[in-house]
Amino acid sequence: QRLARRMVWQPVHKFAVALYPFFPTGEHQISLDRGDKVKIWEQNDRWCRGNVINSGKDSKAGIFPLNFVTLAEQLPSDEEAEYYLSVAPCSEDHLFNELSLTIGEWGKIMNECFKARRMEEFVAIKERVAELIEIRRQLRSPSSFATSSRLRHQTLQLIEQGRRQLGFDMIIRTEDGENMDEGNTKLITLINKHLKLTQKETQETTSGKEGNTSSHILLDFADIIAVLSSDVELYFSLYNYETNKTLTEEFQVNISCNLTPIPPDRAGKIRTIFRDILSSELSNLYLVCRVVAVGKLIDERDSKLKSAVSYRSPLAWAVL
């Protein structure tokens, strides 16, 4: 059934540029040359049906693999077609190749961190891999045509930052992003580039340590002022508005509707410490409380009839 769903043809009205040459191996298939513009009428998860619309070429209709072309909503101009070819993952584009290899390499490291339960490293690498995957998607998107230079510069920055974070060797690059080596650069120039990059990293590390110290924040839960019809679970965390990130794990407090206000024997005992909050994260810092109600379902026709088990449902959010 899954295979049948994949092969269902859906009518579309799209255009495409062939990224790779395709040679027919079966009935109803058509050949593609790299750079061919194609009009597509139907497609499924693996194949497209359409015809080549290049001037002076046979426009016979047929099918061809979806992963041999890049799709566009409108007929690409010659300039746009050249751009699609320039960002295709082929040997002619060293940056795209490096981007794909980096995603694969960091993905393996990410899995190793997860298996070893090194969760901080896992989350950090996962975020960087997600950024690289998004950039790769943008590079192949028609909307990125005008911003490709900025995206490529951003790609190099992310790769270099990740390599430093993982403790890998530094890479010296030319202005267009190609790796420098003794084959394309003088030896004395390579040495000077390495020295400058080392000095820059040392300055960044030193300034980061001096100006970005960490702090601990104590949360002392005193009481809850509310009329509760069911038990609730409170989940506290710290959130930075500027970076749009939750900085800590959630601290859970369970409140019974029969025990409000908080009994004296529990007062001053419900507390936690949010550790290692960087000084750069203290601005735009919010305490977030997620409230979840816990209780049994009540029959609308008879309030005495309740479900046998309790259910959890989101009730409210609070922000300070």
Beta strands, then each sheet from edge to edge (+ up, - down):
strand 1: 10-18
strand 2: 37-43
strand 3: 47-52
strand 4: 61-65
strand 5: 69-72
strand 6: 214-220
strand 7: 231-240
strand 8: 245-246
strand 9: 251-255
strand 10: 271-278
strand 11: 285-298
strand 12: 306-319
sheet 1: 4+ 3- 2+ 1- 5+
sheet 2: 6+ 10-
sheet 3: 8+ 7- 9+
sheet 4: 8+ 7- 11+ 12-
end
